[in-house]
Amino acid sequence: MKRPQRISYVDGRRLRRAILAGVRHVTGDREELDRINVFPVPDGDTGTNLALTLASIAEVVHPLDTRSVSEVADSAAEASVMGARGNSGMLFSRFLLSFADLVRGKDRLGSLELAEAISGASLSLESVLENPREGTIITVAREMASEARRRASAGTGDIYYWLGDMQVAAERSLARTREMLEALRNAGVVDAGAKGFVSFFDGVMQFIEGGMETEAIETDVSEKSLYHAREAGVGADEGRFCTQIAIRASSLAPEKEIRAAIHDLGTSTIVLRSGDLAKVHIHADEPQEVVAVLSRFGEIVSERVEDTLLSGTSRHISVVVDSAADLPREWSERHGVSVVPLQVTIGDTTYRDGVDIDAARLYELVHEADSDAPVTTSQPSPAAFTEAYRRGIDQGAEGVLGIYISSQISGTYSTGAASLRSMPQVDGLAVDSHSGSFGTGLLAVRAVELLDEGMELHEVARELERIRDQSNIFISVATLEYLLRSGRVGRAKAFLGGLLDLKPILSLSDGGRLTALGRARGMEAVLDKVFDLLDERLISAVRYRFGVAHFAAEDWLHHVVEELERRYEPLEILSGPATAALGVHTGPGAWCLAYQIED
């Protein structure tokens, strides 16, 4: 071992190098941390979550060139809040936030000041958990903090030696975790989160001893194998979905108030706050309820939900759709499909479809707004697509498959495809669904099945195009008023339709352009004609499924679904409210029936 020179203080540059060294060491231990992850949920991702959290920190810290400890600590803490993943990442973020608070305004730290900051940050971990358990990172951090204070107060001014003693104490404490929790004892392993914490300081010590060149550290640790299959499943007392949400507000509520609001919705709850931003982690059975509660505290700026029971979340290809696919939130969350929201603008206010607004809220806002206030839709921004693609790659996907609303209806497909091309490091394909609503959504359903069966990206894309060309949707509306506003029908036809109670039957051409198939007087007559068309198109089909969406027509939706179940034998029927973006152009009472033929 190379004997380091005496270290009497830490400044911003030394702290920066120490952080990068810790990141590199944890990244090297990632697979082992995943392997021993059995508590609180045996989902094999502690190393992955911690490595990805630290990658976010390293990306921000790496380019810094400042001698201020405070500036480096603040930058690392802020990056950790948005980048935190899983219990391990959230707890490490809490450590950095507390450390940054304790060193704020300081350019350098002596041994006693550093010991006090590390000690205080370590002890803060216990306060962030609702039910802290001994035998975890809580125990190791507390005992490490105790040794840090003892050695620093002994009077030595050499940081290297007391840091080494602190690390020895942490290693001893880590070894004892094996006997403190039944799950660890039965598996014969130490706590993965605690080991990850110790691994970070191991990296710092190796750097000080001269065994690591931090300038060569690669900050991008999101390689193909970062996201592993979950084989063990969730514990009996844990919520099924690992839910992580970031909220922002100018006057954000305290952490305790946010935590209390979601107390009954799940377990393993952690809330971190930094200025106007809060990051929430919870294991919940109903993640949509968590989102609804947290949206009352501020704007939802990011959300990530993983199903801890399904191996599908480890899929080697990330599937991305736009919100016009009408996939139910629960389905997309369970199957790990990312949804990029279209935008709905009412007057001067713009909402993200499916995030800030849904069809029910749209209906309320349109009636509350000035009748002259324009209501329009627009495609997602390139940045929204890029974020969704990167999120999938960060979770270990090898590639991206985007499935988007018809390019003849919206520019969404073009923007999504262009965003993929702007990321040459990503193996990705975008598929033009030539459809919308569940016509797009059902393609995503089939894509997930094929990918989970092991089919490769280009094979799946070809199969989706084959299925697309023999499938379609039927759309009808209660009033032609909204189609008239959007320019979909002429004024004369709209006037005549209103007088005669004529309802259009719309579909999509082979290229995905909206076209009229016919019309009928009254909704029941429309449905009869739609079933006649279905009978013709499904005459030789064996494997097919349906999707039914509605805007302010829930009773009619149930009626259509019941008739489909009575008349046919589909693989499945997905149903639910339509996207707000669809409702803008169709109006209340509209409904859509998509059929997908797969054989």
C-alpha positions in Angstrom: 0.0 0.0 0.0 1.3 3.4 -0.9 1.5 5.6 2.2 -0.4 8.9 1.6 0.8 12.2 2.6 -0.6 13.9 5.7 -4.2 15.1 5.0 -5.1 17.9 7.4 -8.1 19.3 5.4 -10.6 18.6 2.6 -11.4 21.3 0.1 -13.8 21.2 -2.9 -11.3 19.6 -5.3 -10.5 16.8 -2.8 -14.2 16.2 -2.0 -14.9 16.0 -5.8 -12.2 13.4 -6.3 -13.3 11.4 -3.2 -16.9 11.3 -4.5 -15.9 10.1 -7.9 -13.7 7.4 -6.3 -16.6 6.2 -4.2 -18.9 6.1 -7.3 -16.4 4.0 -9.2 -16.0 1.5 -6.3 -19.8 1.0 -5.8 -20.2 0.5 -9.6 -17.6 -2.3 -9.4 -19.5 -3.9 -6.6 -22.9 -3.5 -8.3 -23.4 -7.2 -9.3 -22.5 -8.4 -5.8 -24.9 -5.9 -4.2 -27.7 -7.1 -6.5 -27.0 -10.7 -5.7 -27.2 -10.3 -1.9 -30.3 -8.0 -2.0 -32.9 -9.9 0.1 -34.2 -7.2 2.4 -36.7 -5.4 2.6 -37.7 -6.7 -0.9 -35.8 -9.5 -2.5 -35.8 -7.9 -6.0 -32.1 -8.0 -6.8 -31.6 -4.3 -7.6 -29.9 -2.6 -4.7 -26.6 -2.4 -6.5 -28.2 -1.2 -9.7 -30.3 1.5 -8.0 -27.3 2.7 -6.0 -25.0 2.7 -9.0 -27.5 4.7 -11.1 -28.1 7.2 -8.3 -24.3 7.7 -8.0 -24.0 8.0 -11.8 -26.4 11.0 -11.7 -24.2 12.5 -9.0 -21.0 11.9 -10.8 -22.3 13.4 -14.0 -22.8 16.7 -12.2 -19.7 16.6 -10.0 -17.2 15.4 -12.6 -16.9 18.8 -14.5 -16.7 20.9 -11.3 -13.5 23.0 -10.7 -14.0 24.7 -7.4 -12.1 24.8 -4.1 -15.3 25.2 -2.1 -16.5 22.2 -0.2 -19.9 23.7 0.0 -20.3 24.2 -3.7 -19.4 20.6 -4.4 -21.6 19.2 -1.7 -24.6 21.2 -2.8 -24.1 20.1 -6.4 -23.9 16.5 -5.4 -26.9 16.7 -3.1 -29.1 18.4 -5.7 -28.2 15.9 -8.3 -28.9 13.0 -5.9 -32.5 14.1 -5.3 -33.6 13.8 -8.9 -31.3 10.8 -9.6 -32.2 8.8 -6.5 -33.5 5.3 -7.2 -34.8 2.7 -4.7 -34.3 2.6 -1.0 -30.5 2.6 -1.2 -30.4 5.5 -3.6 -32.9 7.5 -1.5 -30.9 6.9 1.7 -27.6 7.9 0.1 -29.3 11.1 -1.2 -30.4 11.8 2.4 -26.8 11.4 3.5 -25.6 13.9 0.9 -28.4 16.4 1.6 -27.6 16.4 5.4 -23.8 16.6 4.7 -24.4 19.6 2.4 -26.5 21.4 5.0 -23.8 20.8 7.6 -20.9 22.2 5.5 -22.8 25.0 3.8 -20.7 28.2 3.3 -17.4 26.5 4.0 -14.5 26.3 1.6 -12.5 23.6 3.4 -13.0 21.3 6.4 -10.5 20.2 9.1 -10.6 16.7 10.5 -13.0 17.6 13.4 -15.4 19.5 11.0 -15.4 16.7 8.5 -16.0 14.1 11.3 -19.0 16.1 12.6 -20.4 16.5 9.1 -20.1 12.8 8.3 -21.5 11.9 11.7 -24.5 14.2 11.4 -25.2 13.0 7.9 -25.0 9.4 9.0 -27.4 9.9 11.9 -29.9 11.7 9.7 -30.7 8.5 7.9 -32.7 7.1 10.7 -35.1 10.1 10.8 -36.1 9.7 7.1 -37.6 6.2 7.6 -41.0 5.5 9.1 -39.9 2.1 10.5 -36.1 2.0 10.8 -34.8 -1.5 11.3 -31.6 -2.5 13.0 -29.3 -4.6 10.9 -29.5 -2.3 7.9 -27.7 0.8 6.8 -29.2 2.6 9.8 -27.1 0.5 12.2 -23.9 0.7 10.1 -24.2 4.5 9.6 -24.8 5.1 13.3 -21.8 3.0 14.4 -19.6 4.6 11.7 -20.7 8.0 12.9 -19.8 7.1 16.5 -16.3 6.1 15.5 -15.8 9.2 13.4 -16.6 11.5 16.4 -14.5 9.5 18.8 -11.4 9.5 16.6 -11.7 13.1 15.6 -12.1 14.3 19.2 -9.0 12.3 20.1 -7.0 15.1 18.7 -5.4 13.7 15.6 -5.3 16.1 12.7 -4.6 13.5 10.0 -7.9 12.7 8.2 -6.5 9.6 6.6 -6.0 7.7 9.9 -9.3 8.5 11.5 -11.1 7.9 8.3 -9.4 4.4 8.1 -10.5 3.6 11.7 -14.0 4.8 10.9 -14.1 2.4 7.9 -12.9 -0.5 10.0 -15.8 0.1 12.5 -18.2 0.2 9.5 -16.9 -3.1 8.2 -17.4 -4.7 11.7 -20.9 -3.3 11.9 -21.7 -4.6 8.4 -20.6 -8.1 9.3 -23.0 -8.1 12.3 -26.0 -7.3 10.1 -26.0 -10.9 9.0 -27.2 -11.9 12.5 -29.6 -9.1 13.1 -32.3 -9.8 10.6 -33.9 -13.2 9.9 -33.9 -12.7 6.1 -30.2 -12.0 6.1 -29.4 -14.8 8.5 -31.4 -17.3 6.4 -29.6 -16.2 3.2 -26.2 -16.0 4.8 -25.6 -12.5 3.5 -25.1 -9.0 4.9 -27.5 -6.1 4.2 -27.0 -5.0 0.6 -27.8 -1.3 1.3 -25.4 -1.2 4.2 -22.7 -2.9 2.1 -23.2 -0.3 -0.7 -22.7 2.5 1.9 -19.5 0.9 3.1 -18.4 0.3 -0.4 -18.5 4.0 -1.2 -16.1 4.8 1.7 -13.9 1.8 0.6 -13.5 3.6 -2.7 -12.6 6.9 -0.9 -9.9 5.1 1.1 -8.5 3.3 -2.0 -8.2 6.7 -3.7 -6.3 8.2 -0.7 -4.0 5.3 -0.7 -3.1 5.8 -4.3 -4.8 2.8 -5.7 -7.3 4.6 -8.0 -7.0 7.2 -10.7 -10.2 9.2 -10.5 -9.7 11.3 -13.6 -10.3 8.1 -15.7 -13.6 7.4 -14.0 -16.5 6.8 -16.5 -19.6 8.4 -15.1 -22.0 6.6 -17.4 -22.7 3.3 -15.6 -26.0 2.5 -17.3 -24.6 -0.3 -19.4 -26.7 -3.2 -20.8 -26.6 -5.4 -17.7 -27.6 -2.7 -15.1 -31.2 -3.9 -14.8 -31.6 -7.4 -13.7 -34.6 -9.8 -13.7 -36.5 -10.1 -10.4 -36.7 -13.8 -9.6 -37.7 -13.7 -5.9 -40.8 -11.4 -5.8 -41.9 -8.9 -3.2 -42.2 -9.6 0.5 -45.5 -10.3 2.1 -45.6 -6.9 3.9 -44.4 -4.8 1.0 -46.4 -3.0 -1.7 -46.2 -4.5 -5.1 -45.1 -1.4 -7.1 -41.8 0.4 -6.3 -43.0 4.0 -6.9 -40.7 7.0 -7.1 -42.1 10.4 -7.8 -40.6 13.9 -7.8 -42.7 17.0 -7.1 -42.0 20.7 -7.2 -43.7 23.6 -5.6 -42.7 27.2 -4.7 -44.0 26.6 -1.2 -43.4 22.9 -0.7 -44.8 21.2 2.4 -42.3 19.7 5.0 -41.2 16.2 4.5 -43.2 14.9 7.5 -46.4 16.3 6.1 -45.8 14.7 2.7 -44.9 11.4 4.3 -48.0 11.5 6.6 -50.3 12.1 3.5 -49.2 8.8 1.9 -48.6 6.8 5.1 -51.5 4.4 4.5 -50.8 3.9 0.8 -47.7 1.7 1.2 -44.5 0.8 2.9 -40.7 1.6 2.8 -41.7 5.3 2.5 -38.9 7.8 2.1 -39.3 11.5 1.4 -36.4 13.8 0.6 -36.7 17.6 0.2 -34.3 20.0 -1.3 -35.6 23.6 -1.7 -38.7 23.5 -3.9 -38.1 19.8 -4.9 -39.1 16.7 -3.1 -38.4 13.1 -4.1 -40.7 10.3 -2.8 -40.1 6.6 -2.7 -42.8 4.1 -1.6 -43.8 0.5 -2.2 -47.5 0.7 -3.0 -50.2 -1.6 -4.4 -52.0 1.3 -6.0 -49.4 3.7 -7.4 -52.0 5.9 -9.1 -53.4 6.7 -5.6 -49.9 7.9 -4.6 -49.7 10.1 -7.7 -53.1 11.6 -7.0 -52.2 12.5 -3.4 -48.8 13.9 -4.2 -50.2 16.0 -7.1 -51.9 18.1 -4.4 -48.6 19.2 -3.0 -47.1 20.4 -6.3 -46.3 19.7 -9.9 -45.3 16.1 -10.7 -42.0 16.5 -12.5 -41.1 12.8 -12.8 -42.6 9.4 -11.9 -41.2 5.9 -12.2 -43.2 2.8 -11.2 -41.8 -0.7 -11.3 -43.6 -4.0 -10.7 -41.5 -6.0 -8.2 -43.4 -9.2 -9.1 -42.9 -9.2 -12.9 -39.7 -10.1 -14.7 -41.2 -8.0 -17.6 -39.6 -5.0 -16.0 -36.2 -6.4 -16.9 -37.2 -6.4 -20.6 -34.2 -6.0 -22.9 -36.1 -3.4 -25.0 -37.8 -0.4 -23.6 -41.3 0.2 -25.0 -42.4 3.8 -25.4 -45.8 5.1 -26.5 -47.5 8.5 -26.6 -50.5 9.3 -24.4 -52.9 9.0 -27.4 -52.4 5.2 -27.2 -55.1 5.3 -24.4 -53.4 2.5 -22.4 -54.7 2.4 -18.9 -52.2 3.8 -16.4 -52.3 0.6 -14.3 -51.5 -1.5 -17.4 -48.5 0.6 -18.5 -47.1 0.8 -15.0 -47.4 -2.9 -14.5 -45.7 -3.7 -17.8 -43.0 -1.0 -17.7 -44.2 0.9 -20.8 -43.2 4.6 -20.8 -45.9 7.0 -21.9 -44.9 10.4 -23.4 -47.7 12.9 -22.9 -49.2 15.0 -25.6 -50.1 18.6 -24.7 -53.5 20.1 -24.3 -53.8 23.9 -24.3 -56.9 25.6 -22.9 -56.7 29.4 -23.3 -53.2 30.3 -22.1 -52.6 27.2 -20.0 -50.9 24.1 -21.3 -51.4 20.7 -19.6 -49.5 17.4 -20.1 -52.0 14.8 -21.2 -52.4 12.0 -18.6 -50.2 13.9 -16.1 -51.8 17.3 -15.5 -55.1 16.5 -17.1 -57.3 13.6 -18.0 -60.6 13.4 -19.9 -62.7 14.0 -16.9 -60.7 17.1 -15.9 -60.8 18.3 -19.5 -64.6 18.1 -19.5 -64.7 20.2 -16.3 -62.2 22.8 -17.6 -63.8 23.2 -21.0 -67.1 24.0 -19.2 -65.5 26.3 -16.7 -63.5 28.2 -19.3 -64.7 31.2 -21.3 -66.6 29.8 -24.3 -64.2 31.7 -26.6 -61.1 30.2 -25.0 -59.4 28.0 -27.7 -58.8 24.4 -26.8 -56.0 22.7 -28.9 -53.6 19.9 -28.7 -49.9 19.6 -29.7 -47.3 16.9 -29.9 -44.7 16.2 -27.2 -41.5 18.0 -27.3 -38.3 16.3 -28.4 -37.0 16.6 -24.9 -39.9 14.6 -23.6 -39.1 11.7 -25.9 -35.4 11.9 -25.1 -36.2 11.7 -21.4 -38.3 8.6 -21.9 -35.6 6.9 -24.0 -32.9 7.7 -21.5 -35.0 6.4 -18.7 -35.4 3.0 -20.4 -31.6 2.8 -21.1 -30.8 3.8 -17.5 -32.9 0.9 -16.4 -30.7 -1.4 -18.4 -32.6 -1.8 -21.7 -30.5 -2.5 -24.7 -32.7 -0.6 -27.1 -36.0 1.3 -27.5 -39.2 0.6 -29.4 -41.4 3.6 -29.9 -45.0 3.1 -31.1 -46.9 6.3 -32.0 -50.1 7.7 -33.3 -50.5 7.9 -37.0 -48.2 10.3 -38.8 -51.2 11.4 -40.9 -53.0 12.6 -37.7 -50.1 14.1 -35.6 -46.5 15.0 -35.9 -45.8 12.9 -32.8 -44.4 10.0 -34.8 -42.0 12.2 -36.7 -40.7 13.9 -33.5 -40.3 10.6 -31.7 -38.4 9.0 -34.6 -36.2 12.1 -35.0 -35.4 12.1 -31.2 -34.3 8.4 -31.5 -32.1 9.3 -34.5 -30.4 12.0 -32.5 -29.3 9.4 -30.0 -26.9 7.3 -32.1 -25.7 5.4 -29.0 -29.2 3.9 -28.6 -30.4 1.0 -30.8 -34.0 2.2 -31.4 -36.9 1.9 -33.9 -40.1 3.9 -34.1 -43.2 2.4 -35.6 -46.0 4.5 -37.1 -49.1 2.8 -35.9 -51.2 4.2 -38.8 -53.8 4.4 -36.0 -54.7 6.1 -32.7 -56.3 5.4 -29.4 -56.3 1.6 -28.7 -55.3 1.0 -32.3 -51.8 2.2 -31.1 -52.2 0.8 -27.6 -52.9 -2.8 -28.7 -49.8 -2.8 -30.7 -47.9 -1.9 -27.6 -49.6 -4.8 -25.8 -48.5 -7.2 -28.5 -45.0 -5.8 -28.5 -44.6 -6.4 -24.8 -45.6 -10.0 -25.2 -43.2 -10.6 -28.1 -40.3 -9.0 -26.3 -41.0 -10.9 -23.1 -40.9 -14.1 -25.2 -37.4 -13.1 -26.3 -38.0 -11.7 -29.8 -35.5 -9.1 -31.0 -36.2 -5.5 -31.7 -36.3 -5.6 -35.5 -38.3 -8.8 -35.6 -40.9 -7.2 -33.3 -41.1 -4.1 -35.4 -41.8 -6.2 -38.5 -44.4 -8.2 -36.8 -46.2 -5.1 -35.5 -46.3 -3.7 -39.0 -47.9 -6.9 -40.3 -50.5 -6.8 -37.5 -51.1 -3.1 -38.1 -51.9 -3.6 -41.7 -54.8 -6.0 -40.9 -56.2 -4.2 -37.9 -58.1 -0.9 -37.5 -60.4 1.2 -35.4 -64.0 2.6 -35.6 -64.8 6.0 -34.1 -68.1 7.7 -33.6 -69.2 10.8 -31.8 -72.4 12.1 -30.1 -72.1 15.5 -31.8 -70.2 16.8 -34.9 -69.5 20.1 -33.2 -65.9 19.2 -32.1 -65.0 17.6 -35.3 -66.2 20.7 -37.0 -63.9 22.9 -34.8 -60.9 20.7 -35.6 -61.6 20.8 -39.3 -62.5 17.1 -39.6 -65.9 17.7 -41.3 -67.4 20.5 -43.3 -69.9 22.9 -42.0 -72.7 21.8 -44.3 -72.3 18.1 -43.3 -72.2 19.1 -39.6 -75.4 21.1 -39.9 -77.2 18.3 -41.8 -76.0 15.7 -39.3 -77.3 17.7 -36.4 -80.7 18.0 -38.0 -81.1 14.4 -38.8 -79.3 12.9 -35.8 -76.8 11.3 -38.2 -73.7 9.9 -36.5 -70.6 9.3 -38.5 -68.7 6.0 -38.5 -65.0 7.0 -38.9 -62.0 4.8 -39.4 -58.4 5.1 -40.7 -57.1 4.4 -44.3 -54.2 2.1 -45.0 -51.8 5.0 -44.5 -53.5 6.1 -41.3 -55.6 9.0 -42.5 -59.0 9.7 -40.9 -61.8 8.6 -43.3 -65.6 8.1 -43.1 -67.0 4.6 -43.6 -70.7 5.7 -43.3 -73.3 7.1 -41.0 -76.4 6.0 -39.2 -79.3 7.6 -37.3 -78.7 7.2 -33.6 -75.9 5.5 -31.6 -77.5 2.0 -31.5 -77.7 2.0 -35.3 -74.1 3.1 -35.5 -73.1 0.1 -33.2 -75.1 -2.3 -35.3 -73.2 -1.2 -38.4 -69.9 -1.4 -36.6 -70.6 -5.0 -35.6 -71.5 -5.8 -39.2 -68.1 -4.5 -40.3 -66.4 -6.5 -37.5 -68.2 -9.7 -38.6 -66.8 -9.2 -42.1 -63.2 -8.5 -40.9 -63.0 -11.2 -38.3 -64.6 -13.9 -40.4 -61.4 -16.0 -40.6 -59.5 -14.6 -37.6 -58.7 -16.8 -34.6 -56.4 -14.7 -32.5 -57.7 -11.1 -32.0 -58.3 -8.6 -29.2 -60.3 -5.4 -28.7 -59.8 -2.0 -27.1 -62.6 0.3 -26.3 -62.2 4.0 -25.2 -64.7 6.7 -24.4 -65.0 10.4 -23.6 -67.7 11.1 -21.1 -69.7 8.0 -22.2 -68.9 5.4 -19.5 -72.4 3.8 -19.7 -72.0 3.4 -23.4 -68.6 1.9 -23.0 -69.9 -0.8 -20.7 -72.7 -1.5 -23.2 -70.1 -1.9 -26.1 -67.9 -4.2 -24.0 -70.8 -6.4 -23.0 -71.8 -6.8 -26.6 -68.2 -7.6 -27.6 -68.0 -10.3 -24.9 -71.4 -11.8 -26.0 -70.7 -11.8 -29.7 -67.0 -12.7 -29.9 -64.2 -14.7 -28.2 -61.3 -12.3 -28.1 -57.9 -12.8 -26.3 -58.8 -9.8 -24.2 -60.7 -6.5 -24.1 -58.9 -3.4 -22.8 -61.2 -0.5 -22.0 -61.2 2.8 -20.2 -61.4 6.6 -20.6 -59.9 8.1 -23.7 -57.0 10.5 -23.6 -57.8 14.1 -23.1 -56.1 14.9 -26.4 -58.7 12.7 -28.2 -61.5 14.3 -26.3 -60.5 17.8 -27.5 -61.3 16.7 -31.1 -64.3 14.4 -30.6 -66.2 15.9 -27.7 -68.4 14.3 -24.9 -70.1 11.1 -25.9 -67.4 9.9 -28.4 -66.2 6.3 -28.4 -63.7 4.2 -30.2 -63.5 0.5 -30.8 -60.2 -0.9 -32.0 -59.7 -4.5 -33.2 -56.3 -6.2 -33.6 -55.9 -9.4 -35.7 -52.8 -11.3 -34.8 -52.9 -14.6 -36.7 
